[in-house]
Amino acid sequence: MLNYVLRRGFMALLVALTVSFGTFALFHFATDPAQTIAGEDAPQEMVDEIREQYGFDRPVLVQYGDWLGGVLQGDFGKSYFWKQQVVELIQEHAKVTIMLALSALMVTVAIALPLGISAALKPNSWVDRLALSTAVSAQAIPNFWLGLMFIILFAVTFPIFPVSGDATWKHYVLPSLVLGASSVPAVMRLTRTGLLDVLSSDYIRTARAKGFMGYRLILQQAMRNALLPIVSVLAVQLGHKLGGSVVTESVFSMNGLGRLAVESIFNSDIPTVQSLILIFVLTFVLLTLAADLINAWLDPRIRMG
């Protein structure tokens, strides 16, 4: 088990560093950081002076090493566009993204688990087909289109919820539904498959003989064994929510990390974009690693290895 943890941890760290360096290199090749700081109308002499002052004339690998060394000491640099420390920007916007991600995860659980349980109780019935059709539809609809439809329906035609912003809990309802719907198919299918496997086991037949039926059988007997793999998948989905809220936050004009990333890209704010990507990657990698460790703990073959 220890070897598995070390191996998966090393791979997770390698993935994070690879994505981080790839993004760093692409941004430096695609844009001129010195020109961004100096401004579009700045003379070439000023641009060259800034390039030398900030060390942009050095090899990209050396620049990345300096930046990564600062990150390890808690220094993410200063934003070119907002003229503010990147750490402060992240702290200001992180709360919105975290609240949105957790709310979206709750939406996923509230929709996917009942659908999966209903489909498992009556396999190959109209209930099963309806649940699978709902999951496929949720997976096929793009987030931006669903968000726009929700705005037209629930904010314009029927003004129930606000169109944009993040000031109150009402501002999180529509974005949470949009972001949570994308994870429903995976969780629903896993719930259905896991419960079908558990329901065919011997101890479930014994429970049926004792009088456990329907939802009582599911909740009191079967769900406890089918739930742990679902929890590991939800950990991965939470990573998707934290790092994949860019479109949803942009559609609903929420001041979270996703919208901050979009504005930073448009303004060629390399330190902010680089730091956000590193945070998104680390969050997703760590949550995925946590899911792998849960699965390893459940699998005796991995645990013994």
Protein Blocks (a to p, Z undefined) as FASTA:
>chain_A
ZZmmmmmmmmmmmmmmmmmmmmmmmmmmmpcfklmmnopklcfklmmmmmmmnopmpcfk
lmmmmmmmmmmnopabjafklopafklmmmmmmmmmmmmmmmmmmmmmmmmmmmmmmmmm
mghiaklmmmmmmmmmmmmpcfklmmmmmmmmmmmmmcfbcfbdjfbmmlmmmmmmmmmm
mmmmmmmmmmmmmmmmmmmpmklmmmmmnopacjllmmmmmmmmmmmmmmmmmmmmmmmm
mmmmmmmmmmnopabfklmmmmmmmnopaklmmmmmmmmmmmmmmmmmmmmmmmmmmmmk
lmmZZ
